[in-house]
Amino acid sequence: MTALRKAVASFAVILILGNVSQAAAQERDREKVDLVGVVVDLRTGEAVTGAYVEVSPRDRETYTDRDGRFKIGGLQEGRYAIRVEQLGYESGTLRHELVVGGGPARIELVPDPVMLEEIEVINNRLARRRNSAPYSVRAFDATQLATSSAFDALDFVRMHLFTAPCPSFSFGNTCVRRRGRAVSPRVYVDDAPFLGGLDVLMSYPMSELYLIEVLDSGSQVRIYTKWFASRVAEGKARILPYYSF
């Protein structure tokens, strides 16, 4: 009889704990909230596209879409710091109280007019260089890069080129398929040639990229970082012609 009572009591405890655990899990699920917001230019009110958004203390990150909107799902209610960065603007931080049924976060970035004007000049210069090239050039701008699901430059290139394993380890691991065979393209980072083929692009996360150019169906791949773009805008670096290398 004693053993039976112990068994019944143990079963009851397990059942209660199971119910409590299930209730706690349901409660946690109910607390999950999506953080949504929009990033705009403080002076014009226009959307800031491709801005980097980081949320603390969870250290989650994303980018704004073409309408300046962003979304980070699966957060718990509470107070968060939202940090936003974009080339041509001062970094902005907003303390936001995230609650069920709450409104979206709105972050207004202070523009740097001089930097924005220089960035426009850079974009025009790059476009003219592509148009004057004697071969085809595909360009992927900062907005396309920021809104891509790729996690680094190599992953992005794989999404947009016909890649294949290299026939020799001396070419690296990833080659481009051109005219029926796998070839290792010439790779340039901020207009400087790099050895090692496409594999070097794994070192560049999407958050650092400003532009990717693919020349002559993949014979060349050029990436440009935000750091380089800012240096060009400040007059500390310059964009070189394709034929310089």
C-alpha positions as CSV (number, residue, x, y, z in Angstrom):
1,M,0.0,0.0,0.0
2,T,2.9,2.4,0.9
3,A,4.5,1.7,-2.5
4,L,1.3,2.4,-4.3
5,R,0.8,5.7,-2.5
6,K,4.4,6.8,-3.3
7,A,3.8,6.0,-7.0
8,V,0.5,7.9,-7.0
9,A,2.2,10.9,-5.3
10,S,5.2,10.8,-7.7
11,F,2.8,10.8,-10.7
12,A,0.9,13.7,-9.2
13,V,4.1,15.7,-8.8
14,I,5.1,15.0,-12.3
15,L,1.7,16.0,-13.7
16,I,1.8,19.2,-11.7
17,L,5.3,20.1,-12.8
18,G,4.4,19.3,-16.4
19,N,1.4,21.6,-16.2
20,V,3.5,24.3,-14.6
21,S,6.2,23.9,-17.3
22,Q,3.6,24.0,-20.1
23,A,2.0,27.1,-18.6
24,A,5.4,28.8,-18.2
25,A,6.2,28.0,-21.9
26,Q,2.9,29.4,-23.0
27,E,3.5,32.5,-21.0
28,R,6.9,33.0,-22.5
29,D,5.4,32.6,-26.0
30,R,2.8,35.2,-25.2
31,E,5.6,37.6,-24.2
32,K,7.3,37.4,-27.5
33,V,7.0,40.6,-29.4
34,D,8.2,41.8,-32.8
35,L,10.2,45.0,-32.7
36,V,9.3,47.1,-35.8
37,G,10.3,50.6,-36.7
38,V,11.3,53.0,-39.3
39,V,14.5,55.1,-39.9
40,V,14.1,58.5,-41.5
41,D,16.2,61.5,-42.4
42,L,15.7,64.1,-39.6
43,R,15.5,67.1,-42.0
44,T,13.5,65.7,-44.9
45,G,11.5,62.9,-43.2
46,E,12.5,60.6,-46.1
47,A,13.2,56.9,-45.5
48,V,16.8,55.9,-44.9
49,T,17.3,52.7,-46.9
50,G,19.9,50.0,-46.1
51,A,20.7,51.4,-42.6
52,Y,22.3,49.0,-40.1
53,V,20.1,48.4,-37.1
54,E,21.4,46.8,-33.9
55,V,19.3,46.0,-30.8
56,S,20.8,45.6,-27.3
57,P,20.9,43.8,-24.9
58,R,20.0,40.9,-27.2
59,D,22.6,41.9,-29.8
60,R,20.2,41.3,-32.7
61,E,20.8,43.1,-36.0
62,T,19.1,43.8,-39.3
63,Y,18.9,46.4,-42.1
64,T,16.1,48.8,-43.2
65,D,14.3,48.0,-46.4
66,R,13.6,50.4,-49.3
67,D,10.9,52.2,-47.1
68,G,13.3,52.6,-44.2
69,R,11.4,50.0,-42.2
70,F,12.9,47.2,-40.1
71,K,11.7,44.2,-38.1
72,I,13.4,42.0,-35.5
73,G,11.1,39.2,-34.3
74,G,11.0,37.1,-31.2
75,L,11.9,39.6,-28.5
76,Q,10.5,39.8,-25.0
77,E,8.8,42.8,-23.6
78,G,11.2,45.3,-22.1
79,R,13.4,48.3,-22.7
80,Y,15.9,48.1,-25.6
81,A,18.5,50.3,-27.1
82,I,18.3,50.6,-30.8
83,R,21.5,51.8,-32.5
84,V,21.4,52.8,-36.2
85,E,24.3,53.5,-38.6
86,Q,24.3,54.7,-42.2
87,L,27.0,56.3,-44.3
88,G,26.3,60.0,-44.6
89,Y,24.5,60.2,-41.3
90,E,25.5,60.6,-37.6
91,S,24.9,57.3,-35.7
92,G,21.6,57.4,-33.8
93,T,20.4,55.6,-30.6
94,L,16.9,55.3,-29.3
95,R,15.7,53.8,-26.0
96,H,12.5,52.0,-26.8
97,E,10.0,50.4,-24.5
98,L,8.8,47.2,-26.3
99,V,5.3,46.1,-25.2
100,V,2.5,44.0,-26.8
101,G,0.3,46.3,-28.8
102,G,2.9,49.1,-28.7
103,G,3.7,51.4,-31.6
104,P,6.7,51.2,-33.9
105,A,10.0,52.8,-33.1
106,R,11.0,55.8,-35.1
107,I,14.6,56.8,-35.4
108,E,15.6,60.1,-37.0
109,L,19.1,60.3,-38.2
110,V,21.0,63.6,-38.5
111,P,22.4,63.9,-42.0
112,D,25.8,65.1,-42.9
113,P,25.1,67.2,-46.0
114,V,28.7,67.4,-47.1
115,M,29.2,63.6,-46.8
116,L,25.8,62.9,-48.6
117,E,26.8,65.2,-51.5
118,E,30.2,63.4,-51.8
119,I,28.5,60.0,-51.8
120,E,26.4,61.1,-54.7
121,V,29.5,62.2,-56.5
122,I,31.1,58.8,-55.8
123,N,28.1,57.0,-57.1
124,N,28.0,59.1,-60.3
125,R,31.8,58.5,-60.8
126,L,31.4,54.7,-60.4
127,A,28.4,54.7,-62.8
128,R,30.4,56.6,-65.5
129,R,33.3,54.1,-65.1
130,R,30.9,51.2,-65.6
131,N,29.3,52.8,-68.6
132,S,32.7,53.4,-70.3
133,A,34.0,49.8,-69.7
134,P,34.4,47.8,-72.9
135,Y,32.7,44.8,-71.3
136,S,29.6,44.1,-69.3
137,V,29.6,45.3,-65.6
138,R,26.9,44.2,-63.1
139,A,26.7,46.4,-60.0
140,F,25.0,45.7,-56.7
141,D,24.6,48.8,-54.6
142,A,24.4,49.4,-50.9
143,T,20.6,48.9,-50.8
144,Q,20.7,45.6,-52.6
145,L,23.6,44.4,-50.4
146,A,21.9,45.5,-47.1
147,T,18.6,43.8,-47.9
148,S,20.2,40.6,-49.1
149,S,19.9,37.4,-47.1
150,A,23.6,36.7,-47.7
151,F,25.9,36.7,-44.6
152,D,29.2,37.7,-46.3
153,A,30.5,38.9,-49.7
154,L,31.3,35.3,-50.9
155,D,27.8,34.1,-50.1
156,F,26.4,37.0,-52.0
157,V,28.5,36.3,-55.1
158,R,27.5,32.6,-55.0
159,M,23.9,33.8,-55.1
160,H,24.4,35.8,-58.2
161,L,27.0,34.0,-60.2
162,F,27.4,30.4,-61.5
163,T,30.1,29.2,-59.1
164,A,31.8,25.8,-59.1
165,P,34.6,24.0,-57.2
166,C,38.0,25.0,-58.5
167,P,40.0,22.5,-60.5
168,S,43.1,23.2,-58.5
169,F,43.6,24.2,-54.8
170,S,46.0,26.9,-56.1
171,F,42.9,28.8,-57.3
172,G,41.1,28.4,-54.0
173,N,37.9,26.6,-53.3
174,T,35.3,28.6,-55.2
175,C,35.6,29.4,-58.9
176,V,33.2,30.9,-61.5
177,R,31.9,28.9,-64.4
178,R,32.5,30.7,-67.7
179,R,32.2,29.2,-71.1
180,G,31.8,25.7,-69.7
181,R,34.8,25.6,-67.4
182,A,35.6,26.7,-63.9
183,V,37.9,29.7,-63.7
184,S,39.2,31.8,-60.8
185,P,38.3,35.4,-61.2
186,R,40.6,38.3,-60.4
187,V,39.4,39.8,-57.1
188,Y,39.8,43.4,-56.0
189,V,39.0,44.9,-52.6
190,D,38.7,48.7,-52.5
191,D,40.5,48.7,-55.9
192,A,43.4,46.7,-54.6
193,P,44.2,43.3,-56.2
194,F,44.0,40.3,-53.8
195,L,45.4,36.8,-54.3
196,G,43.6,33.7,-53.3
197,G,40.5,34.0,-55.5
198,L,36.9,34.4,-54.3
199,D,37.6,32.8,-50.9
200,V,39.0,36.1,-49.6
201,L,35.5,37.5,-49.7
202,M,34.5,35.4,-46.7
203,S,36.3,38.0,-44.6
204,Y,33.8,40.7,-45.5
205,P,30.4,40.6,-43.8
206,M,27.5,42.3,-45.5
207,S,27.4,45.1,-42.9
208,E,30.8,46.3,-44.2
209,L,30.0,46.4,-47.9
210,Y,29.1,49.4,-50.0
211,L,29.2,48.0,-53.6
212,I,30.0,44.8,-55.5
213,E,30.8,44.8,-59.2
214,V,31.0,41.8,-61.4
215,L,33.0,42.4,-64.7
216,D,32.8,40.5,-67.9
217,S,30.5,37.7,-66.7
218,G,32.7,37.0,-63.7
219,S,36.3,37.4,-64.9
220,Q,36.7,40.1,-62.3
221,V,34.9,40.6,-59.0
222,R,35.4,43.9,-57.2
223,I,34.0,44.8,-53.7
224,Y,34.1,48.2,-52.1
225,T,33.7,48.7,-48.3
226,K,31.9,51.5,-46.5
227,W,35.2,52.4,-45.0
228,F,36.7,53.0,-48.5
229,A,33.7,55.0,-49.6
230,S,34.0,57.3,-46.6
231,R,37.7,57.8,-47.3
232,V,37.0,58.7,-50.9
233,A,34.3,61.1,-49.7
234,E,36.9,62.7,-47.4
235,G,39.4,63.0,-50.2
236,K,41.8,60.4,-48.6
237,A,41.4,57.8,-51.4
238,R,40.4,57.8,-55.0
239,I,38.6,55.5,-57.4
240,L,40.9,54.1,-60.0
241,P,40.2,53.2,-63.7
242,Y,39.6,49.5,-64.4
243,Y,42.7,49.4,-66.6
244,S,45.0,50.4,-63.8
245,F,45.6,46.7,-63.0
